[in-house]
Amino acid sequence: MTEWEQRLAGAGCRITAPRRAVIAVLMNADAPLLPQEILEQAQTVHRKLGLVTVYRTLNLLSELSLVRRVHREDGCHGYLPASAGHRHALICRNCHRAVEFTGHNDLHALIERVEARTGYRVDDHLLQLLGLCPHCQEREG
């Protein structure tokens, strides 16, 4: 049983073949995948998998902090495996590979300034950076 399956079981969720297929695809993802892309890849393992099941599984995995939803440049949401702890995504504009980085404490001063200027009380944030990975920089240079 994988760590993800253990987390699902620990949360009282069943480990079904469709969920296993979605998990297998996501565990190997190095770029944000659209639900349709997850479906297409997972159907090679579980042919009867449907898009609704993919969305439900993504919601569940997101609630358990096993996947991270990221915004793609095309305006759609993609999904990546999430590491433990508070992390953010850095995505290559060219090849779409993604890595995670920490940065919660670094944002504290910025959040305080925003709160002071706006009167809002910030209780959460979403940070995502875009750029070129070392491999794509090499190819361009």
Secondary structure as GFF3:
##gff-version 3
##sequence-region A 1 141
A	DSSP	alpha_helix	3	10	.	.	.	ID=ss1
A	DSSP	alpha_helix	17	27	.	.	.	ID=ss2
A	DSSP	alpha_helix	35	42	.	.	.	ID=ss3
A	DSSP	alpha_helix	51	63	.	.	.	ID=ss4
A	DSSP	beta_strand	67	71	.	.	.	ID=ss5
A	DSSP	beta_strand	77	81	.	.	.	ID=ss6
A	DSSP	beta_strand	88	92	.	.	.	ID=ss7
A	DSSP	beta_strand	98	101	.	.	.	ID=ss8
A	DSSP	three_ten_helix	105	107	.	.	.	ID=ss9
A	DSSP	alpha_helix	108	118	.	.	.	ID=ss10
A	DSSP	beta_strand	128	131	.	.	.	ID=ss11
A	DSSP	alpha_helix	134	140	.	.	.	ID=ss12
###
